[in-house]
Amino acid sequence: MDETIKQLDQLITEDANKPGAYELLGVIYLNHKNDHVKAEQQMEQALKFGGAALFKVSFDRQWRRPKRTSAGLLWEDPKIGWLRILNGKALLAEAANPNQVISTVQSEQVRKIERLP
């Protein structure tokens, strides 16, 4: 991971307008380095340059609500995907193929979505 971070930092040094480099750095800092502050900074830069903030999420294949258990939230038919937040919309894509979009929500629809704790 450290070598990948160095290479992405070098890419940004050469051309700071590369949102994909910021996106990947955000994912690395969030999921592999557990550094939420740096992850947020990188994702904000990605958004600034037309990219996205990326989060690995779990959800139910049938869009059912999760059940609360003593271990946390439990999906009846769990699936993993990528939530890609862009300016004006959010996309949910397959984990194995981030280009295969499952669902899209426009900014005006976000107000209608219930949030889970």
C-alpha positions in Angstrom: 0.0 0.0 0.0 2.8 2.4 0.8 4.3 2.0 -2.6 0.9 2.6 -4.3 0.4 5.8 -2.1 3.9 7.0 -3.3 3.0 6.4 -6.9 -0.4 8.1 -6.6 1.2 11.1 -4.8 3.8 11.3 -7.7 1.0 11.3 -10.2 -0.7 14.1 -8.4 2.6 16.1 -8.2 2.9 15.8 -12.0 -0.7 16.7 -12.7 -2.9 17.8 -9.7 -6.1 17.6 -11.9 -6.3 13.8 -11.8 -9.5 13.0 -9.8 -8.9 9.2 -10.2 -5.6 9.4 -8.2 -7.4 11.3 -5.3 -10.3 8.7 -5.5 -7.9 5.8 -5.1 -5.9 7.5 -2.3 -9.2 8.1 -0.5 -10.1 4.4 -0.7 -6.6 3.4 0.5 -6.6 5.8 3.4 -10.2 4.8 4.4 -10.1 1.0 3.9 -6.4 0.1 4.3 -4.8 2.7 6.5 -7.8 3.5 8.7 -7.0 7.2 8.4 -10.4 8.9 8.0 -9.0 12.4 8.0 -6.7 11.8 5.0 -9.4 9.8 3.3 -11.8 12.7 3.6 -9.2 15.2 2.3 -8.5 13.0 -0.7 -12.1 12.5 -1.5 -12.8 16.2 -1.3 -10.0 16.8 -3.8 -11.5 14.1 -6.1 -14.8 15.9 -6.0 -13.2 19.3 -6.6 -11.6 18.0 -9.8 -14.8 16.3 -11.1 -14.2 12.8 -9.6 -16.0 11.0 -6.9 -15.9 9.9 -3.2 -15.9 6.1 -3.1 -17.1 3.8 -0.3 -17.4 0.1 -0.2 -20.9 -0.7 1.2 -23.1 -3.6 2.0 -26.8 -3.8 1.0 -29.6 -6.3 0.5 -30.1 -7.7 -3.0 -33.9 -7.2 -2.7 -33.5 -3.7 -1.1 -34.9 -4.8 2.3 -34.1 -3.1 5.5 -31.4 -4.8 7.7 -32.3 -6.6 10.9 -30.8 -5.4 14.1 -28.9 -8.0 16.0 -26.5 -7.9 19.0 -23.6 -8.1 16.4 -25.0 -5.2 14.4 -27.0 -4.9 11.3 -27.7 -8.1 9.3 -28.9 -8.2 5.7 -31.1 -11.1 4.6 -29.5 -11.4 1.2 -26.2 -9.4 1.5 -24.3 -8.0 -1.4 -21.2 -5.7 -1.5 -20.9 -2.8 -3.8 -19.3 0.6 -4.4 -21.1 3.8 -3.5 -19.8 6.5 -5.7 -20.8 10.0 -4.7 -20.4 12.7 -7.4 -21.5 16.3 -7.6 -25.3 16.0 -8.0 -25.7 12.2 -7.8 -24.8 9.0 -6.1 -24.2 5.7 -7.9 -24.2 2.2 -6.5 -22.1 -0.2 -8.6 -21.1 -3.9 -8.5 -18.1 -4.5 -6.2 -16.4 -6.7 -8.8 -17.2 -4.4 -11.7 -17.4 -0.7 -10.6 -18.6 0.3 -14.1 -21.7 -1.8 -13.8 -24.2 0.5 -12.1 -27.0 -1.0 -10.0 -28.8 2.2 -9.0 -28.5 5.9 -9.4 -29.9 8.6 -7.1 -30.0 12.3 -8.2 -29.4 15.0 -5.7 -33.1 16.0 -5.4 -33.9 12.4 -4.5 -31.4 12.2 -1.7 -33.7 14.1 0.7 -36.2 11.2 0.4 -33.7 8.5 1.5 -33.9 7.3 5.0 -30.7 7.1 6.8 -29.7 4.2 9.0 -27.7 4.7 12.2 
